[in-house]
Amino acid sequence: MAEELSEYSKSQLTLRNGQDKPQIWVAYRGFIYDVGESRLWKNGMHYEHWAGQDLTEELQEAPHSESVFSKFQIVGKLKDQ
């Protein structure tokens, strides 16, 4: 049986930016991913993107596909606001 994922609000996600809290999380299509192990997200920033945000819209302009998220652990779900 799958473990139930915790839900986080956008304001809770915002704190997981590598600055306010040590976690470095981003959201994509309603799921929250821990990207803290990635050297590309060092200090909570990846190119012009900051951690602690929903990157669903921004991914359209990225040079990679959504498959990049398969490398990271899902840590929760983004609450509908």
C-alpha positions, 0 to 999 in steps of 0.5 A: 500500500502506498504511503499517503503524501503530506499536503503543503500550502504554497506558503509552506512550500515557499519556505523550503527554498534553501534559505529560510529552511534547509530543505530545497523543494519545488513543485510540478503538476501538484507534486512537491519534489526534494531537489536538495541533492542536486548540485544544480540546485545549490543554495536553492537556485537553478539558473533563474529559478528559485526553489520553494516555487511551483515550476509547472509553468516555467518548465515549458521554457526549460531546455529539458523535459519533465522527465528530469523530475523522475530523479527526485523524491516526491515529498508531498502534494501541493494543496489546492488554494 
